[in-house]
Amino acid sequence: MIQTKVRRTSEPDVRLRLVFDLPVTYPSGLPNISVSSGDLTRAQCEELRDRLLEQAGERRSQPMIHDLVLWTQQNFTSVIGNSIRDEKRLPSAMTDDGTWTTLLHLDHMRAKNKYVRTVEKWTSDLELTGKLMFTGKIILILLQGDRRNIQEYMVLQKTCKVDVDSSGKRCKEKMISVLCEIKLPPDHKRFPAFEAKEYSSISELEKEFNMAGLSNIFNEFVIGLF
């Protein structure tokens, strides 16, 4: 996570928080990037994120994080333009992202009870719903809610000491991957709350996804994990 400021002539600085989720194959594998800022609308954060992903693609197979931060500072105005003040005056409904679903895959969980309590607290504080799902060795976290709140959750997940290492020492989560991030249709019902649940079989897990109207996510991103 990198927090930086973009300085603009005769305008207030814009504070940015950039989160780079590096896969084990980095830099040949591209990082997952999220952008958040209290000075920008969600649409502007998404626009900047999309442009950063494009820049990351052009830098594949070479260290890129420092370059991406510099690119952001140098090209911010051309990407966002002069629309910041105008978009802040729009009604909130005009910039509402709706409900998003993000599916995460955890490699392991040593301090299970503490980990579960921590995730439950974070999701409660951020008003997120979904499931923490255990099926054999497969561990999934499905989050539903406001996209910015999901991004805040990801910051917590990557920066807080939520688990323990092999020696029992508290450590940050380093083995997590984002399987998918999609916007739900307006008429789609989200999970009413967040809960941790054990599933005895793949078919039982698949049934959970089907009942939630997320069978496409299961077929595309989950079944291949088994």
N, C-alpha and C positions, 0 to 999 in steps of 0.2 A: 504494500500500500504506500503510495506516494502522495503527499499533500503539497500542493504548489499554488502559486498565485500568478495570474496573468495580468500584467500591468498595461493599462490603456491610457492614451493621452486624453486628458480632461475628463476622464470617466473613472468611477471607482474600480478598484481592483476586483477581479473575479477569482474567487477561491474554488479550487478544484480538488477532488479526491479521486485519484486514479488507482484502480486495483488490477494488478496483473496476476492471473492465476496460471503459473507456469507448469506445463505438462512435463513428465519425465523425459520426453523426447526433445525438449527445448534445446537449441533454437530451431531445429528442423521442424519441430511441431510448434504451431503458433499458440501464443498465450490467449486465454480467454480474458477479455478486458471489460471492465465496468467503469462508468463515469458517474459521479454524483457531485452535486453542488447546490448549496442553498441560494446561489445567485442566478441559477439557470432554471428554465422549465424542464420538464421531463423530456419533451420533444427535442430540446437543444442538447441535452445530455446524450440522447440516443443518436442524434446526428453526429456529435463529436466522437462517440464510441464507434459508429460505423466507419467514419473516416480513419480512425486509428487502426481499426482492423484491416482496412485497405493498405495503410502504410506498413503494417506488420507483415502483410503478405508480400510486399515488395522487398522486405528485408529478411525473408526466410533463410534459415541456415547461418545467420550471423547474429551476434548479440545485438539486441535492439531496444531494450528498455530505456536506456539513457537517451538514445536518439528519438524515441517516441515522445518522451517528455519534452525535449527541446523542440521537436516539431510542433507539439501542442502550443507551446508558448509563442512560437514564431508565426503560426498560421491560424491562431484562434480567431482573429477578427475576420479573416477571409472565409472561415468555415461558418461561424455563427452570424457574421454580418452585424448590422446595427439594429437587430430586431429584439434585443434583450428587453429594453424598456417597453416596447410595444407589446411583446408577448406577455409581460407581467401584468399588463392592464386588461388582458382578455379574461372573460369569466372562467372560473376554474373548470367548468364542464368542458370547455374547449380544449383543455390540455390534459384531461383525465385519461390515463392509460387504460382504465378498466382493471380487470383481474388477470393476473399472470400466473402461470404454473412453471416452476423450476424443479427439475429432478436432479438430485445429487447422488453420487456413489462414493461410499466410504470404503477404504481398503480394509480397515480393521477398527476395533474399539476395545481397548484394554480395560479402562476404568468405566465399565458400562453404566453402572448406576449413576455415577456422578455426571457422566456424559449426557445421559438421557435427561436428567434434571436440568442441566444447563441449557440444552436445546429447547426443552419445554419452557423455560423462563424466557429465553430470547424470543421465541415465537409468540409468547403471550405479550411481551413488552411491545413487539412490533405488529401486533394484531394480524399475525399470519396463521393460517390453518393448514392442515395436511396430515401427513403420516411420517413417522420414523419406523421403517419396515425392516424386520429381520427375517430372512429366509435362509436357513443354513448359515453359510459364511457370507452371504450377500447382504449388505447393509445399504439401504436407500433412504434418502430424506426427500420427501415431496413437499414443496412449499407452495402455498397459494395465497395471493393477496396483491397489494399494491407493489408495483415493480421496484419503486425506490426503497420500500421497506425490505424487499427481498435482497436488494443490493446492500442495505445496511446489515442484514443478517450475514451475508457473505463476508463482509468486513470483519464482523465478530468471529465468524468461523475460522478465518485465516490468521487473525492477530491475537486471539486469546488462548491461554493455555487450558485446553479443554480435556486433554487426555494425559496419559503417562507413557513414558518410553519403556523399553525392556528392563531397565533398572529400577523402574518405579518412580522416576523423576517426572514432574509435571512438564508437559510439552505442548507445543502448538500443533494443530492439524496440518500435516503436510501431504497426506495421501488422499485427497479428495478431488473428484472431477465432476464437472457439470455435464450431464448427459444431454439435457435439452432445456430450452427456455421458450415457452410459447404463450401467446395471448389467448385467453379463453373467449369464446363467442359470448355476446352480451346475455344470452338466455341460458348459459351453462351454469348449473348450480355447483358451487365450490363445497369442499368439506366444511361442515359446521364448526369444527374445532380442530385442535392439533392433538394427536395421541401417538404413543409408541405401541407397536403391535407386533407379535410374533406370528409367523405363518409357517405351517408345518410342511407345505409343499409348494411347488411352482404353480400348480393349478389353483391353489387357494389364493396365492398372490395375484394371479391373472384375474381371478374372479373379482378381487377388490378393485383392480383397475377398470374392469368392464362395468362394474356397478357404478363407478364414478364417471363413466363416459370417457375414459382415457385409454381405451383399448389400443388406439393407434400408437400411443406412447409406449405401451407395454411391448407391442409387436416390433416396434422400430428400435427401441433403446434398451429394453430390459431383458428380453428373452435371450439375447446374445451373451449375457453375462454368465449364464448357467452352463 
